[in-house]
């Protein structure tokens, strides 16, 4: 008998913006698939992430517009969003932070004393900090996490034994997922611990819809019942077949076994092209949700639109592994309800 997982503890995830620096939005009067009417503008964050705290949700993501950096939105219901602070910008390029261009793929994590914010800029992963969730994220030393070579799409994971791991992408005639132990005291990788997670070997990971080198990116990792689940996206983001799958391991460094039913989020499942590169979080009822982006339309890729859906976790009693599927009837199209936000995400 399969059991459905319901999580009551809050899960660490990420942030995004709205207000005078939102990210370009489109008017809409339908915020979700539940039939409830909401008026506002669609949120246009790519690579989105949602962080939860005290019953509220905080959204951030890739904006690809001036001012460079990241903005933050706040919500109590995942449907209607507004700026989490008056200017909405929690990190600005050139203001005590590394990077001059390409501010992508953020993540927010809470530690004992600070909030951490990881992101990509100049094709390097970066770690900034703030004493407040909606405060200014800055660096004492302006440097990336690892400047030995280009690396993007950072995701920090803290295990039960307090060991930290940095999942990210490195380039080698394509984009591949890597993991290394992370030293929180130095903000850097532990020398000699880097390893590649897995290769591109499932048909969905490289379709003929868009010609490119192999691409796997956008990692998120959770631990459930002693096993590690690595969610990732594959195909070029401009491909209509950009999609999400997952792999399972008994260790944070693998070896990983990919779900044989990948992808779990794909245009054939959710009804929109380019569905991928997001993050996992637990909602206020303890259910897992996934926030992701889709293409702007069937014919135009950018600016990409933000979506949220529910993931169902059913534990297989024979393997002890959760079978994870997306509920296409749960899709939310989050809207900016704050009139001061207008088209300026």
N, C-alpha and C positions, 0 to 999 in steps of 0.2 A: 504493500500500500504506500502510495506516495504521500508525503506530507508537505504542505505549503509553508514556506518560511515567512515569518512576520517578525521584524526586528523592532525592538522598543527603544534601543539606545540610539543616540544621534550619531550620524556618520559624517566624517570630515570630507569636505569637498571644496567648492570654489565660489567666485564672485563675479559680478558684472555691473553695468551702469545705466544711468538714464538721466534726466535733467538737462542742463544746458550743454552737456557733452555726450549725449547718447550716441547711437551709431547709425543713424539713418533709419527711418522707420516707415512703414506703410499703413495707411488707415485701414481699420477693420472694425466690424461690429460683432464679430463672433470669436470669442476667446478660446473655445475648446469644443470637444465633441460631445459634451454632456447635455447640450440643448440650452444651457444658461447663456443669456445674452450679455456680453460685456463690450463696452465701447472704448476704443483706444487705438493705438498704433502698434503693429507687430514689432517685436524686438529683433534686431538684425545683428546678433552676435554669432560669430563663428567660434568653434572650439570652446563651447561654453562650459561652465562649471557652477555648481550651486553648493553653498555652505549653509548649514543649518545651526541656529543657536537661539535658545529661549523662545521656541515656537515660531521663529521667523526664518525666512529663506533669503539668502543673499546671492545674487547672480552677477557674474562677470564673464568676460570673454574677449576674443579678438575683435577689435574695432576697425583697424585699417583706415584710420582717418585722423586728422588733426583735432585736438592736440594729441600728440603721441602718448601712449600709455594705456591705462585701464580705468574704467569707471565702474560704479557699483550700484546695483538696483536692489530693492527690498520688497518683500511681499509676505502676506500671511496666508495666502491660499494658492500660490503658484500660478494664478491666472492673471491677476491684476498687479502691476508693478509700478514703483515710483523710485525716485532717486534716494539713495541711502544717506546722502549728505547734500548740502546746498549746491556745491559745485559738481558733485557726483564723481570727481576724479580722485582715486585713492593712490595712484602712482602716475607720475609724469616723467616722460623721457627727459633726461638732462637735469633733473632735480634730485641730486644725491642718489642717482641710480645709473646702472650700466645700460648702455644701448643708445643707438642713434636712429634705428629703423627696425621694421619687422617685429613689432611687439605682439607676440602670439601666446596662445595656449596657457592661461594662468591656472593656478591652484592655490587655495587658502587652507592653512593648517593652523590649529591652535596648539601651542606648547604650554608649559607650566607658567611662563612669564610673558610670552609674546604671541602675536599672530605672525605667521610666516606666509610669504607670498612668493611662489616660484613662477617663473615665466620664461619665455624665449625673447631675446633681442639680438640683432646682428648674428643670428644663427648660433647663439650660445645660450645655455641655460643659466638662470640667474636666481639668486635668493635675496629677497628684501624682507624687512621686518617692520612691525608697528606695535605700539602698546595698546592700540584700540582697533577693533574690527573694521570700523569705517574711518580710520585715521590715515595719515600719510605713510606709505610704505617706502622706506629708504634703506640705504646701505652705509655703514661706517667706512667700509673700504669698497671703492667702486671697482668691482671685478666680477667676472662670471664664476660659476661653480667650477668649471673645468675648461681652461683655455688651451689645452693641448691640441684639440682639433674641434671642428664644428660638431655641435650636438643640440638637439631641439626637443620640444614636447616633454618637459620634465614632470615627473610625478613622484613625490616623496611618500614613502610608506614606513610606518613605525610598527615593528613587530611586538609581540607580547613580552619578549625579553629585552625590550628597549633598544634593540638594534635598528638602525635606520638603513633604508635602501633607496637608491635613486634609479627609477625606471625612466628611460629616455630613448631618443632616436639618434643613431649615428649613421653616417653616409658611407656606403661602399658599393658604388654602382647601383644605388637604390637606397631606400630608407629601411633600416632594420632596428628592431627593439633590443636594447641592452639593459643590463642591470649591474649596479656596483654598490658596495657598502658605502654609506655616507657618514661622515664624521660631523655631528652637529656642532661640536666645539670649534672646528676650523671652517665649517661651511664648505668642505671639499670632499671629493671621493677618497676612499681608502686605497692607497696604492696596491696594485696587484689583485684587486677583487673584481675587475670588470669581466663580464661574460655576455655573449649574445644569447638572447632568449630562445629563439628558434628561427627556422628558415621559412621562406615562402613556399608552401607545398600543398595548399588546398586550392581547388579550382576557382573558388569564389574570390580568392585573394589577388587574382590577376586576370581580368576578363578582357575580351576584345573590344569592349565598348569605348575604351580610351587607351591609346598607345603610350606606355611609359615604362621606365625601369620598375623593378619590384618596389612596392611601398607598403610598409606596415608602420603605424604610428598611433598617437593619441592614447597612451596606456593609462589604465586605472587598475589598482590592485586592492582586493579585500581578502580577509581571512575568515572562513566559516568552518566551524567544527574541525579545526586542525588542518584544513586544506586551503590553498591559495588559489584565487581566481583572478586571472589577468585578462581584462577586457582591452580590446584594441581595434583599430580601424585598418582597412586595407583597400588597395587601389588608389589611384591619384584622386585628390579631392575634386578635380574637375570631371571625373568620370561619373556617369549616372549610377554606376555600380559601386560607388564608395559605400562601405557598409561596415557593420560591427560584428565581431565574433569574440570568443573567449577561449582560454586554455586553463587547465587545472594542474596543480603540482602539490607535492608534499613538503616543499621547501620554497622559500622566497626566491631562490635562484634556479629553481627547476630541478630536474627536467620537466618540461611542460607537455601535457597531453591536450591537444586541441579538441574542442567539442565537435563530434562528427556531424552535428546538425547546423554548424555555422553556415551562413551568418544568421544572427538572431535579430538584427535590425537591417533592413534592406528595402529598396524601393518597392519590391514585390510584397513586402509585409506591411510597410507603413504608408505606401501610396505616394511618396514623394522622392524625387531623385537626389542622389548625393547625401544620403542619410548616414551621418557618422560623426566621429571625433567629439565625444562628449565626456560625461563623468557620471558616476553613480553616487546616489545619496539616499538616505532614509527620510521619508516624510514624517509629519507629526503623528501619524497613525502607525508608524513602524513598518510601512511598506517600502520596498526598494523602488526607486524611480531612476530613470536615465535621462539626462539632458543632453541634447545633441543639436547639430545643425543640418539643414537641408538646402538644396539649391534654391535660388530665388524663384525660378519657374522651370517649366519643362525645357525651355530654350536658353535660359540665362542662368549662369552660375552664381554671380555675386551682385549685390551683397546677399550673403546667406542668411536664412531665417532660423530662428531658435525654436526648438520643439522639446517637449517633455512627455515621457510615457512611463507606464508602470511595467516593471519586470516581475514575472512570476517565477518563484524558486520552488521546485518540487524535488525533494530528496529521494534518490533511488536507493531503496533499502539494500539492494545487492552490492552496490559499489560504494555507497556512502557519499556519493557525489551529487550535487544539486544540478538538475536539468533546468536550465534557465531559458525562458521564452518571453518575448515581448507581447503585450496586449495592445493590438492596434486600435481597439475601441476606447483606449484610455488617453489618447493623444491630446495634449494641451498645446494651444498656440498662445504663448504668453504675450500679454499686451501691456503697453505703457499707458497707465491711466492718468498720470500726472500731467495736467495741461501745460505746465512749465517745461516739460521735457520736449515736446513737439518733435521735430525731426533731427534733433541734435545729439543723439546718443554718442 
